[in-house]
Amino acid sequence: MKIECKKINRTLLVKLYGEIDHHYTEDIRDKIDREFYKQNCQNIILNFEDVEFMDSSGIGMIIGRYKISQEKDGKTYAFGLKDNAKRIFDMSGLNKLITCFKTEEEAIKSI
């Protein structure tokens, strides 16, 4: 699992790659949190375009990132969800907490 983080204003844009499962969620969480606080961000946008698979352990990781942005009165958005990740968002109710967009531009514009 690889992730890339970049800051746009007070938003941390997180590009996720590969699989989000119980093997990788702790590393993903640690990397996002470290960058979020180091860069003094308020919002998080999660890019799922290159995520091949996500299981239920990804739900907790995503909810945790939602909570840290909420602590700073921020928002958490996602975009580029493929069928597997979209199904998990829908079944778990994540789509009620985290607004999902088709493109990065739509997500950034909404902040």
N, C-alpha and C positions, 0 to 999 in steps of 0.2 A: 504494500500500500504506500502510495506516495501522495503527498499533498503539497500544494503551493499556496502561499498566502501573500496578498499584496493589499496595501492600504489605499483607499480612495476617500479622501477627506476623513471622516470619522468612521468609515465603514471598512471592515475587514472582508475582503473577497477571498473565499477559500475554494480552490479547485481541488476536487477529490478525484482519485484515480483507482481503478481496480475494484476491490471488494471491501465492503463495509460489513464485517462480521465480528464475532467474538474474539478472533485472533488480533484484530487491528483497532478496535474501538478505543481502547485505552490510549494507544499512541496518538490516534487522531485527536482525541479529546485534549491530551496534554499539549500537543503542538498548537492547536487552535487557541486554547486558553493562554498559553505563553505569549503568542503573537498578539492576541486581543488586548492583554494588559500591557505588554511592552510598547505597543503602538498607540496606546490610549484610545482605543476604538469605542464606539457606542453601538454600532450595528454590525450584523453579520449577514453576508450573502453566501450561500452554499451552492457551488456549481457541481451538478451531478452529471454533466454531459459525458464524462468518461468513467462513470461508475457502472461496472458490469453486473454487480450483484449486491444486494443489501438484505441482511436478515434482521430479526427483531432486536438484536443487540444494538443496531444502529438507532433505534427509536430512543433509547435512553441517552445515547451520546448527543443526539439532536436536541432533545428536550433540555439537557444540561446547557447547551450552547444558547438555546432560547432564554433560559433563566439568567445567564450572565449578561446577555444584552438587555434584558428587562431590568436588571439591577441598575443599569445606567440610563433607564428610560429609552432604550433603543428598540430596534426591530430586528427580527430574523426572517430572512427570505430564502427561498430556494428556486433554482431554475434548472432546466435541462433534464428533468426526471424521465427515465426510461420506464417501460412497463412494470418491471419488478419493483423498483423503488416507489413508483406512483401507487402501485397496489398496496404496499406497506403503509405509505402515507395515508391512503384512504381508509384502510381497514383499522388502523390504530387511532385515527382521529388527529394525526399530526397536521393534516391539511386544515384543521380548524384553528391551530395555533400559528402555523407558518404558512404565509401566502406563497403560492408557487406560481412561477412565471415560465414562459417558454424561452425567453432570451435574457442574457445578462443586461442588455440595455433597458428592458422593461423593469427589471428588478432595481437597477441603479436609479432609474427615473422615479421610482416609487418611494425612495427614501426621503 
